[in-house]
């Protein structure tokens, strides 16, 4: 039915559909890789199925329209945009755990107390840096808490050195309740209707 539109279909609608299909399959691929790395063995195959199905539909249209250069451009553009969209989705999902390592020259007692109040488990000890004694604070937390925790660190000591790395597996410990990505959106929507706000 769409192909009956002639040049409009060939030079606009088809490239647009290929572009959208590539955004979908590449972003799904990015999320699938994250699912695999996080050990989500039931979600990753389902994501892989739909990723490849969409890819086959897109490449099938390319093969049928080899003389249309806009299809190639749409395919490549969709791939590039799909990477961006996939990274944004992965960032919003905040899957897995991360290690926040803080090194500061200041006494970290107040930082440790702030972390405990937020529900984060914390380990601290004294260390020796290249410029003298330092305090080290380690905390493993859900990735969704990182922005909040880094804000606490920056408020405590703007000159503190900190690093973040992925944690493949954790067992036991103290962890704050995991935030859902949509909770901030919903809280923002309903804030104007709350009493006293």
C-alpha positions as CSV (number, residue, x, y, z in Angstrom):
1,X,0.0,0.0,0.0
2,X,2.8,2.5,1.0
3,X,4.8,1.5,-2.1
4,X,1.9,2.8,-4.3
5,X,2.9,6.4,-3.2
6,X,5.8,6.2,-5.7
7,X,8.6,8.7,-5.3
8,X,7.3,10.0,-1.9
9,X,7.6,6.4,-0.5
10,X,11.0,5.7,-2.1
11,X,12.7,9.0,-1.2
12,X,11.1,9.9,2.1
13,X,8.9,7.3,3.8
14,X,11.2,4.3,3.2
15,X,14.4,6.0,4.4
16,X,12.5,7.3,7.4
17,X,11.3,3.8,8.3
18,X,14.8,2.4,7.9
19,X,16.2,5.2,10.1
20,X,13.6,4.5,12.9
21,X,14.2,0.7,12.6
22,X,18.0,1.2,13.0
23,X,17.5,3.4,16.0
24,X,15.3,0.7,17.6
25,X,17.6,-2.2,16.9
26,X,20.8,-0.5,17.9
27,X,19.4,1.0,21.1
28,X,18.0,-2.5,21.9
29,X,21.4,-4.0,21.2
30,X,23.0,-1.5,23.6
31,X,20.5,-2.3,26.4
32,X,20.9,-6.1,25.6
33,X,24.7,-5.9,26.2
34,X,24.0,-4.2,29.5
35,X,21.5,-6.9,30.4
36,X,24.1,-9.6,29.6
37,X,26.8,-7.9,31.6
38,X,24.4,-7.6,34.6
39,X,23.5,-11.3,34.4
40,X,19.9,-10.8,33.3
41,X,19.7,-14.1,31.5
42,X,16.0,-14.0,30.8
43,X,15.7,-10.4,29.5
44,X,18.8,-10.5,27.3
45,X,17.6,-13.2,24.9
46,X,14.2,-11.6,24.5
47,X,15.8,-8.3,23.7
48,X,18.2,-10.0,21.3
49,X,15.2,-11.6,19.5
50,X,13.5,-8.3,18.8
51,X,16.8,-6.6,18.0
52,X,17.7,-9.1,15.2
53,X,14.1,-9.2,13.9
54,X,14.1,-5.4,13.4
55,X,17.5,-5.5,11.9
56,X,16.4,-8.1,9.4
57,X,13.4,-6.0,8.4
58,X,15.7,-2.9,7.9
59,X,18.4,-4.8,5.9
60,X,15.7,-6.5,3.8
61,X,14.5,-3.1,2.7
62,X,18.1,-2.0,1.9
63,X,18.6,-5.0,-0.3
64,X,15.3,-4.3,-2.1
65,X,16.3,-0.7,-2.8
66,X,20.0,-0.9,-3.6
67,X,19.7,2.0,-6.1
68,X,18.4,4.4,-3.4
69,X,21.3,6.3,-1.7
70,X,18.9,7.8,0.9
71,X,18.3,4.3,2.3
72,X,22.1,4.0,2.9
73,X,22.2,7.4,4.6
74,X,19.1,6.5,6.7
75,X,20.7,3.2,7.7
76,X,24.0,4.8,8.8
77,X,22.2,7.7,10.5
78,X,19.9,5.3,12.4
79,X,22.9,3.4,13.6
80,X,24.6,6.5,14.9
81,X,21.4,7.8,16.6
82,X,20.6,4.3,17.9
83,X,24.0,4.4,19.8
84,X,23.1,7.7,21.4
85,X,19.5,6.6,22.3
86,X,20.8,3.3,23.7
87,X,23.3,5.1,25.9
88,X,20.5,7.5,27.1
89,X,18.2,4.5,27.9
90,X,21.1,2.7,29.7
91,X,21.7,5.9,31.8
92,X,18.1,6.1,32.7
93,X,17.8,2.5,33.7
94,X,20.8,2.8,36.0
95,X,21.2,-1.0,36.2
96,X,23.5,-2.7,38.5
97,X,25.9,-1.7,41.3
98,X,28.8,0.7,41.4
99,X,31.7,1.4,43.7
100,X,32.2,5.0,44.7
101,X,35.7,5.6,46.0
102,X,36.4,8.9,47.7
103,X,39.9,10.2,48.7
104,X,40.0,13.4,50.8
105,X,42.5,15.3,52.9
106,X,39.7,16.4,55.3
107,X,38.3,14.4,58.2
108,X,35.6,12.2,56.6
109,X,33.5,11.7,59.7
110,X,30.7,14.0,58.5
111,X,30.8,12.4,55.0
112,X,30.5,9.0,56.5
113,X,27.6,10.1,58.7
114,X,25.8,11.7,55.6
115,X,26.3,8.4,53.7
116,X,24.9,6.4,56.6
117,X,21.9,8.8,56.8
118,X,21.2,8.2,53.1
119,X,21.3,4.4,53.8
120,X,24.6,3.7,52.0
121,X,27.0,1.1,53.4
122,X,30.4,2.7,53.9
123,X,34.0,1.6,54.7
124,X,36.7,4.0,55.5
125,X,40.4,3.9,56.4
126,X,43.5,6.1,56.6
127,X,45.9,6.2,53.6
128,X,49.0,7.9,52.4
129,X,48.8,10.0,49.2
130,X,51.6,11.6,47.2
131,X,51.1,14.9,49.2
132,X,50.6,13.4,52.6
133,X,47.9,11.6,54.7
134,X,44.5,11.1,53.3
135,X,41.2,9.5,54.2
136,X,39.6,6.9,52.0
137,X,35.9,6.1,51.9
138,X,34.4,3.3,49.9
139,X,30.7,2.7,49.2
140,X,29.0,0.2,47.0
141,X,25.5,1.4,45.9
142,X,22.9,1.0,43.2
143,X,23.9,3.0,40.1
144,X,20.7,5.0,40.5
145,X,22.1,6.6,43.7
146,X,25.4,7.8,42.2
147,X,24.3,11.3,41.2
148,X,22.9,11.8,44.7
149,X,26.0,10.4,46.4
150,X,28.4,12.4,44.3
151,X,26.4,15.5,45.3
152,X,27.0,14.6,48.9
153,X,30.8,14.2,48.2
154,X,31.0,17.6,46.4
155,X,29.2,19.3,49.2
156,X,31.5,17.8,51.8
157,X,34.7,18.5,49.9
158,X,34.7,20.1,46.5
159,X,38.4,19.2,46.2
160,X,37.9,15.5,47.0
161,X,39.1,13.0,44.5
162,X,36.5,10.3,43.6
163,X,36.2,7.5,41.1
164,X,33.4,5.3,40.1
165,X,33.6,1.8,38.7
166,X,31.2,-1.1,37.9
167,X,30.7,-3.9,40.4
168,X,29.9,-7.2,38.8
169,X,28.7,-9.0,41.8
170,X,27.9,-8.2,45.5
171,X,26.6,-10.3,48.3
172,X,25.5,-9.1,51.7
173,X,26.1,-5.5,52.9
174,X,24.2,-2.4,53.5
175,X,22.4,-0.9,50.5
176,X,19.9,2.0,50.3
177,X,16.5,1.2,48.7
178,X,16.9,1.4,44.9
179,X,15.3,4.4,43.2
180,X,13.2,3.7,40.1
181,X,14.0,5.9,37.2
182,X,10.4,7.0,36.9
183,X,10.1,8.0,40.6
184,X,11.8,11.4,40.0
185,X,9.6,12.1,37.0
186,X,6.4,11.3,39.0
187,X,7.5,13.2,42.0
188,X,8.2,16.3,39.8
189,X,4.8,16.0,38.2
190,X,2.8,15.9,41.5
191,X,5.0,18.3,43.6
192,X,2.8,21.3,42.7
193,X,-0.3,19.5,44.1
194,X,1.2,18.6,47.5
195,X,0.2,20.6,50.6
196,X,2.7,23.0,51.9
197,X,4.6,23.2,48.6
